[in-house]
Amino acid sequence: MWCCRSFLGMLFALCVVCGHLSSQATPVKLPSCTIPGVGTPDSVWRQVRAAGFSFCVPASWQPRGHAHDSLDATRWNAARGSYVTWGRGRPLDEGSTRRSITGRIGRLTPGSNPRPTPSPEPPPEACSRSTTPVTVEGGILLINQVHCDNTWTITAFSTAPTIYLKGEAHSQDEAERLLLVMQTVQFPSSSP
């Protein structure tokens, strides 16, 4: 009986120790960005390994989520709320727009049929949109930029291979940095 209790006690202690060890994050050193002109000597950018391509982000951006196999996290966050995500296929909410419904709520007395009063037209959204094809190492990206209400949404996608990067920024400077991230995409060379 004593032997069984000792064994169970040691097994429990081993599980507790191993459980705590596995929850500790091991920092991973990501390779530096190899694209000329990206970053500065004081602010080296790092390369992100994605499925079928790679791209670079500023060294201050942090991964959100976990790396899998030989791929890095699918989301990278900047300190000021900007972020970029990557994936295979096309972005899920491509072409989505914001809509608002304006109306009046009132009480009607039974048997009455009042005439509806027209509602004022809501002001049009002040959004700007642009689409630009960009040649990157090993392929072509189509970059869509939408600027609405101090939010810049930038999406880059390719059809061969079918991949995308999508990000959001909340200032002009961060939007320019996000656009530069999109332009660092590299596809592997198909030649031997």
Secondary structure by P-SEA (a helix, b strand, c coil): caaaaaaaaaaaaaaaaaaaaaabbbbbbbbcccccccccccbbbbbbbcccccccccccccccccccccccccccccccccccccccccccccbbbbbbbbbbbbbbcccccccccccccccccbbbbbbbbbbcccbbbbbbbbbcccbbbbbbbbcccccccccccccaaaaaaaaaaaaccccccccc
